[in-house]
Amino acid sequence: MSSTGAASYTVETLRRIDSPEELATRWRQLPQIAQEFTQSVDWMLVAAERLYGAEALRLIEARKGDEVIALAPLGVTNGGGVERLEILGATTLFEPCGFGYRDDEALAALCRSVIGLGRPLVLQRIEADGALLKTFKSAARGRGQLLEFKASGSPFVPIAGSWDEYLQGLSSRRRQDYRRARRNLEKAGKVEVEIRKPGPEDVEAAMAEAMKVEAASWKGRGGSAMLTNPRLSGFFLQLAQRLARQGQLRVCFLRLEGAAIAMQIGVVHAGRWWVLKIGYDERWAEYSPGIQLMWDALHAAFEEGLSSFEMLGSAEPWLSIWTKQERAYRTVAFYPYNGRGMVALGADIMRAFAQRLRARVKPKSGPAGRE
């Protein structure tokens, strides 16, 4: 623990979590943690337990008395043999990240403390126009090399009116494409849409079915499906169990003759629907089952009276069916002026150079269809 004296706050680095629910109670008071699901207590606690080994946690708390006024939920990651700090889950889950803080003064104190650790650090997918980016850059000035990159944005649909009003704002071709796909699927058999709110007793069965559907596609072959990646499956199953106990979990299926051919895992948090995972059985790809189910999940969010539908992930072209709006993010890499920082900077420069070289010499392939 360190004290700042005149600033009347203390900073402590937690390397393990002994009482998760006690910490959760303190952290939930911070606005960002309360509002942003991928910065929420549930997300952080499960990431800390599932994605990091012993002694890899670096949870930086700034306090005034017993009150937590700012939190940097960091962990140690080892890329290319060089240790760096990252926001919990960033490189595994690749979702928007951030710090929690009460006000600008608390954030500034937190950023100074993080930089004072003297460790290479990557802040991945933080708000492009947020206070964290501006404050961290200011605190880092003169303390190390700072690199900034544009990061993938996340599409979202603001929910301000009724479902019918939203549909009228889309092109008629978009609406017709959906109706045509559903009619064609109905010719193949009985179609059912299931928007489930699983309880603790049936969350494992619902998640097992969802993972099986996701793995029946290119994700399964490529090893990025939950079912083929124990770290991912362990993370999402434990997260789902926590969310189910709180009534926040949504597991959605598009079924044909009773068999699930598309799935979506979502969560309702802070009045918003957050899409965590999507997938479909590629044997039915010609009917666009994943796109069909996205329509149904979005409709459910309107029916629940939520304020937005957050698609998370990256702003891929096919998501423009529903929205042109997206959250903008930046990634910042900080290399302190010390031995660790310079080694990390050199390693990253060499890795970037090697990636560009491989891209240049990679043989060109002929035309190919989508997998």
C-alpha positions as CSV (number, residue, x, y, z in Angstrom):
1,M,0.0,0.0,0.0
2,S,1.2,3.6,-0.7
3,S,-0.1,6.9,0.6
4,T,-0.2,10.2,-1.2
5,G,-0.5,12.3,2.0
6,A,-1.6,15.7,0.7
7,A,-4.1,14.2,-1.7
8,S,-5.6,12.3,1.2
9,Y,-6.0,9.0,-0.7
10,T,-4.2,5.7,-0.5
11,V,-3.4,3.3,-3.3
12,E,-3.2,-0.5,-2.9
13,T,-2.3,-3.2,-5.3
14,L,-4.3,-6.4,-4.8
15,R,-2.6,-9.6,-6.1
16,R,-5.3,-12.0,-5.2
17,I,-9.0,-11.9,-4.4
18,D,-9.9,-13.4,-1.0
19,S,-13.4,-12.0,-0.6
20,P,-14.9,-11.5,-4.1
21,E,-18.4,-10.4,-2.9
22,E,-16.9,-7.9,-0.5
23,L,-14.8,-6.3,-3.3
24,A,-17.9,-6.4,-5.6
25,T,-19.9,-4.3,-3.1
26,R,-17.2,-1.7,-3.1
27,W,-16.5,-1.7,-6.8
28,R,-20.2,-1.5,-7.8
29,Q,-20.3,2.1,-6.6
30,L,-18.1,3.3,-9.5
31,P,-20.2,4.6,-12.4
32,Q,-18.3,2.8,-15.2
33,I,-18.5,-0.5,-13.5
34,A,-22.2,-0.1,-12.8
35,Q,-23.0,0.9,-16.5
36,E,-20.6,-1.0,-18.8
37,F,-21.1,-4.7,-18.8
38,T,-17.6,-5.6,-20.0
39,Q,-16.2,-3.5,-17.1
40,S,-18.7,-4.9,-14.6
41,V,-18.0,-6.7,-11.4
42,D,-19.2,-10.0,-12.8
43,W,-17.0,-9.7,-15.9
44,M,-13.9,-8.7,-13.8
45,L,-14.3,-11.4,-11.1
46,V,-14.8,-14.3,-13.6
47,A,-11.9,-13.0,-15.8
48,A,-9.6,-12.8,-12.7
49,E,-10.4,-16.4,-11.7
50,R,-10.5,-18.1,-15.1
51,L,-8.0,-16.3,-17.2
52,Y,-5.0,-15.5,-14.9
53,G,-2.7,-17.7,-12.9
54,A,-1.5,-17.3,-9.4
55,E,0.1,-14.0,-8.6
56,A,-0.9,-12.5,-12.0
57,L,-3.5,-10.1,-10.7
58,R,-2.7,-6.4,-10.2
59,L,-5.9,-4.8,-9.0
60,I,-5.0,-1.1,-8.3
61,E,-7.5,0.5,-5.9
62,A,-7.4,4.2,-5.0
63,R,-9.3,5.0,-1.8
64,K,-10.4,7.8,0.4
65,G,-10.9,6.3,3.8
66,D,-12.9,3.1,3.3
67,E,-14.4,4.3,0.0
68,V,-12.9,3.0,-3.3
69,I,-12.7,6.1,-5.6
70,A,-11.0,4.5,-8.6
71,L,-10.0,1.0,-9.8
72,A,-7.7,-0.3,-12.5
73,P,-8.4,-4.0,-12.9
74,L,-5.1,-5.2,-14.3
75,G,-3.4,-8.5,-14.9
76,V,0.0,-9.7,-16.1
77,T,0.2,-11.2,-19.5
78,N,3.2,-12.7,-21.3
79,G,3.4,-12.0,-25.0
80,G,6.5,-13.0,-26.9
81,G,8.3,-13.7,-23.6
82,V,7.8,-10.1,-22.4
83,E,5.5,-9.3,-19.5
84,R,3.0,-6.6,-19.8
85,L,0.0,-5.3,-17.8
86,E,-3.4,-5.4,-19.5
87,I,-7.0,-4.7,-18.4
88,L,-8.5,-8.0,-17.2
89,G,-9.5,-10.3,-20.1
90,A,-8.4,-7.9,-22.8
91,T,-6.3,-10.1,-25.0
92,T,-8.5,-13.2,-24.5
93,L,-12.0,-11.7,-24.9
94,F,-11.1,-8.6,-27.0
95,E,-14.1,-6.6,-25.7
96,P,-14.2,-2.9,-24.7
97,C,-12.2,-2.1,-21.6
98,G,-11.7,0.7,-19.1
99,F,-11.0,1.8,-15.5
100,G,-13.6,2.6,-12.9
101,Y,-13.5,6.0,-11.2
102,R,-15.6,8.4,-9.2
103,D,-14.5,11.6,-10.8
104,D,-11.7,13.2,-12.9
105,E,-9.5,13.8,-9.8
106,A,-9.8,10.1,-8.8
107,L,-9.0,9.0,-12.4
108,A,-5.9,11.2,-12.5
109,A,-4.7,9.8,-9.2
110,L,-5.3,6.3,-10.5
111,C,-3.4,6.9,-13.8
112,R,-0.4,8.3,-12.0
113,S,-0.3,5.3,-9.8
114,V,-0.5,2.8,-12.7
115,I,2.2,4.6,-14.5
116,G,4.3,4.6,-11.3
117,L,4.4,0.8,-11.4
118,G,7.0,1.1,-14.1
119,R,5.6,-1.7,-16.2
120,P,4.8,-2.0,-19.9
121,L,1.0,-1.6,-20.2
122,V,-1.6,-2.0,-23.0
123,L,-5.0,-0.4,-22.6
124,Q,-7.0,-2.1,-25.3
125,R,-10.2,-0.8,-26.8
126,I,-10.8,2.1,-24.4
127,E,-13.3,4.9,-25.3
128,A,-11.9,7.1,-28.1
129,D,-13.5,10.2,-26.6
130,G,-13.5,9.2,-23.0
131,A,-11.7,10.7,-20.0
132,L,-9.4,7.7,-19.5
133,L,-7.6,8.1,-22.8
134,K,-7.0,11.9,-22.3
135,T,-6.0,11.5,-18.6
136,F,-3.7,8.6,-19.1
137,K,-1.9,10.3,-22.0
138,S,-1.4,13.4,-19.8
139,A,-0.1,11.4,-16.9
140,A,2.3,9.4,-19.1
141,R,3.9,12.5,-20.6
142,G,7.6,12.4,-20.0
143,R,7.4,9.0,-18.3
144,G,7.7,6.7,-21.2
145,Q,7.0,6.0,-24.9
146,L,3.3,6.1,-25.7
147,L,1.8,4.6,-28.9
148,E,-1.8,5.0,-29.8
149,F,-3.8,3.0,-32.4
150,K,-7.4,3.0,-33.7
151,A,-9.3,0.0,-32.5
152,S,-12.3,-1.8,-33.8
153,G,-15.6,-0.1,-33.0
154,S,-18.7,-1.9,-31.6
155,P,-22.1,-1.4,-33.3
156,F,-25.2,-0.6,-31.2
157,V,-28.9,0.1,-31.8
158,P,-30.3,2.9,-29.7
159,I,-33.9,2.0,-28.5
160,A,-35.9,5.2,-28.3
161,G,-39.3,4.2,-29.7
162,S,-41.4,1.1,-30.6
163,W,-40.3,-1.9,-32.7
164,D,-42.6,-0.9,-35.5
165,E,-41.1,2.6,-35.6
166,Y,-37.6,1.2,-35.7
167,L,-38.5,-1.1,-38.6
168,Q,-39.9,1.8,-40.6
169,G,-36.5,3.5,-40.3
170,L,-34.8,0.6,-42.1
171,S,-34.7,0.1,-45.8
172,S,-37.6,-2.0,-47.2
173,R,-35.0,-4.3,-48.7
174,R,-33.7,-5.2,-45.3
175,R,-37.1,-6.0,-44.0
176,Q,-38.0,-8.1,-47.1
177,D,-34.7,-10.0,-46.9
178,Y,-35.5,-11.1,-43.3
179,R,-39.1,-12.1,-44.1
180,R,-38.0,-14.0,-47.2
181,A,-35.3,-15.9,-45.2
182,R,-37.9,-16.8,-42.5
183,R,-40.4,-18.0,-45.1
184,N,-37.8,-20.1,-46.9
185,L,-36.8,-21.7,-43.6
186,E,-40.4,-22.4,-42.7
187,K,-40.7,-24.5,-45.9
188,A,-38.0,-26.8,-44.4
189,G,-40.0,-27.5,-41.3
190,K,-41.4,-26.0,-38.1
191,V,-39.6,-22.9,-37.0
192,E,-39.5,-21.7,-33.3
193,V,-37.7,-18.8,-31.7
194,E,-36.8,-19.3,-28.0
195,I,-35.7,-16.3,-25.9
196,R,-34.8,-18.0,-22.6
197,K,-34.0,-16.5,-19.2
198,P,-32.4,-19.5,-17.6
199,G,-32.3,-20.0,-13.9
200,P,-29.4,-21.4,-12.0
201,E,-30.8,-24.9,-12.2
202,D,-30.9,-25.1,-16.0
203,V,-28.1,-22.7,-17.1
204,E,-25.6,-25.5,-17.7
205,A,-27.9,-27.3,-20.1
206,A,-28.7,-24.1,-22.0
207,M,-25.0,-23.2,-22.3
208,A,-24.1,-26.7,-23.4
209,E,-26.6,-26.5,-26.2
210,A,-25.5,-23.0,-27.2
211,M,-21.8,-24.1,-27.3
212,K,-22.7,-27.1,-29.5
213,V,-24.4,-24.9,-32.0
214,E,-21.5,-22.4,-32.1
215,A,-19.0,-25.2,-32.7
216,A,-20.9,-26.5,-35.7
217,S,-19.3,-23.8,-37.9
218,W,-16.0,-22.4,-38.9
219,K,-15.4,-21.4,-35.3
220,G,-15.3,-25.0,-34.3
221,R,-12.8,-25.9,-37.1
222,G,-10.7,-22.9,-36.3
223,G,-10.5,-23.5,-32.6
224,S,-12.2,-20.2,-31.6
225,A,-15.5,-21.8,-30.5
226,M,-16.1,-22.0,-26.8
227,L,-16.5,-25.8,-27.0
228,T,-13.0,-26.2,-28.4
229,N,-11.3,-23.7,-26.1
230,P,-11.4,-24.7,-22.4
231,R,-10.4,-21.2,-21.2
232,L,-13.3,-19.6,-23.1
233,S,-15.8,-22.2,-22.2
234,G,-14.8,-22.0,-18.5
235,F,-15.1,-18.2,-18.5
236,F,-18.5,-18.0,-20.2
237,L,-20.0,-20.9,-18.3
238,Q,-19.0,-19.4,-14.9
239,L,-20.1,-15.9,-16.1
240,A,-23.5,-17.4,-17.2
241,Q,-24.0,-19.0,-13.8
242,R,-23.5,-15.7,-12.0
243,L,-25.8,-13.9,-14.4
244,A,-28.5,-16.6,-14.2
245,R,-28.6,-16.1,-10.4
246,Q,-29.2,-12.4,-10.9
247,G,-31.8,-12.9,-13.7
248,Q,-29.7,-11.1,-16.3
249,L,-28.8,-14.0,-18.6
250,R,-30.5,-14.4,-22.0
251,V,-29.9,-17.6,-24.1
252,C,-31.7,-17.5,-27.4
253,F,-32.2,-20.2,-30.0
254,L,-33.6,-20.5,-33.5
255,R,-35.0,-24.0,-33.8
256,L,-36.0,-26.0,-36.9
257,E,-38.1,-29.1,-36.1
258,G,-36.9,-28.7,-32.5
259,A,-33.2,-28.7,-33.2
260,A,-31.2,-25.5,-32.5
261,I,-29.6,-24.1,-35.7
262,A,-28.6,-20.7,-34.3
263,M,-27.9,-19.4,-30.9
264,Q,-27.1,-16.1,-29.1
265,I,-25.9,-15.5,-25.5
266,G,-26.7,-12.1,-24.1
267,V,-27.1,-10.3,-20.9
268,V,-29.4,-7.5,-19.7
269,H,-27.3,-5.0,-17.7
270,A,-27.9,-1.4,-16.8
271,G,-31.0,-1.3,-19.0
272,R,-29.1,-2.5,-22.1
273,W,-28.9,-5.8,-24.0
274,W,-25.3,-6.9,-24.5
275,V,-24.6,-9.6,-27.1
276,L,-21.8,-11.9,-25.7
277,K,-21.7,-14.7,-28.2
278,I,-23.4,-15.7,-31.5
279,G,-23.2,-18.8,-33.6
280,Y,-25.1,-21.0,-36.1
281,D,-25.0,-24.5,-37.6
282,E,-23.4,-24.0,-41.0
283,R,-25.4,-26.8,-42.5
284,W,-28.3,-24.3,-42.6
285,A,-26.1,-21.3,-43.8
286,E,-28.2,-20.7,-46.9
287,Y,-31.1,-19.5,-44.6
288,S,-28.9,-17.1,-42.7
289,P,-30.0,-18.4,-39.3
290,G,-27.7,-16.2,-37.3
291,I,-29.0,-13.1,-39.0
292,Q,-32.6,-14.3,-38.4
293,L,-32.0,-14.8,-34.7
294,M,-30.3,-11.4,-34.4
295,W,-33.6,-9.9,-35.6
296,D,-35.5,-11.8,-33.0
297,A,-33.2,-10.9,-30.1
298,L,-33.3,-7.3,-31.1
299,H,-37.1,-7.4,-31.1
300,A,-37.0,-8.9,-27.6
301,A,-34.8,-6.0,-26.4
302,F,-37.4,-3.6,-27.7
303,E,-40.2,-5.6,-26.0
304,E,-38.2,-5.4,-22.7
305,G,-38.2,-1.6,-22.9
306,L,-34.4,-1.4,-22.8
307,S,-32.4,1.7,-23.9
308,S,-30.0,0.1,-26.4
309,F,-28.8,-3.1,-28.0
310,E,-25.0,-3.4,-27.7
311,M,-23.6,-5.8,-30.3
312,L,-20.0,-5.8,-28.8
313,G,-17.4,-7.6,-30.9
314,S,-16.2,-5.6,-33.9
315,A,-18.0,-3.5,-36.5
316,E,-18.3,-6.1,-39.2
317,P,-20.0,-5.1,-42.4
318,W,-23.0,-7.5,-42.0
319,L,-24.0,-5.8,-38.8
320,S,-24.9,-2.7,-40.8
321,I,-28.2,-4.4,-41.5
322,W,-29.4,-3.0,-38.2
323,T,-27.4,0.1,-37.5
324,K,-24.8,2.5,-38.8
325,Q,-23.9,3.7,-35.2
326,E,-21.0,2.3,-33.3
327,R,-18.9,3.0,-30.2
328,A,-15.4,4.2,-31.1
329,Y,-12.3,2.9,-29.3
330,R,-8.6,3.4,-29.2
331,T,-5.7,1.2,-28.0
332,V,-2.8,2.7,-26.1
333,A,0.5,1.0,-25.4
334,F,2.8,2.5,-22.8
335,Y,6.5,1.7,-22.5
336,P,8.2,3.2,-19.4
337,Y,11.7,4.6,-19.7
338,N,13.4,1.7,-18.0
339,G,14.8,-1.7,-18.9
340,R,11.4,-3.5,-19.0
341,G,9.8,-0.8,-21.1
342,M,12.6,-0.7,-23.7
343,V,12.7,-4.5,-24.0
344,A,8.9,-4.6,-24.5
345,L,9.1,-1.8,-27.1
346,G,11.8,-3.5,-29.0
347,A,10.0,-6.8,-29.0
348,D,6.8,-5.2,-30.2
349,I,8.6,-3.4,-33.0
350,M,10.2,-6.6,-34.2
351,R,6.9,-8.5,-34.0
352,A,5.2,-5.8,-36.1
353,F,8.0,-5.9,-38.6
354,A,7.8,-9.7,-38.9
355,Q,4.0,-9.6,-39.4
356,R,4.4,-7.0,-42.2
357,L,7.1,-9.1,-43.8
358,R,5.0,-12.3,-43.7
359,A,2.1,-10.4,-45.2
360,R,4.2,-9.3,-48.2
361,V,5.6,-12.7,-49.0
362,K,2.4,-14.6,-48.4
363,P,1.4,-16.3,-51.7
364,K,-1.7,-15.0,-53.3
365,S,-4.6,-17.4,-53.4
366,G,-7.3,-17.6,-56.0
367,P,-11.0,-16.7,-55.5
368,A,-12.7,-18.6,-52.7
369,G,-16.2,-18.6,-51.2
370,R,-17.0,-18.0,-47.6
371,E,-16.6,-21.0,-45.3
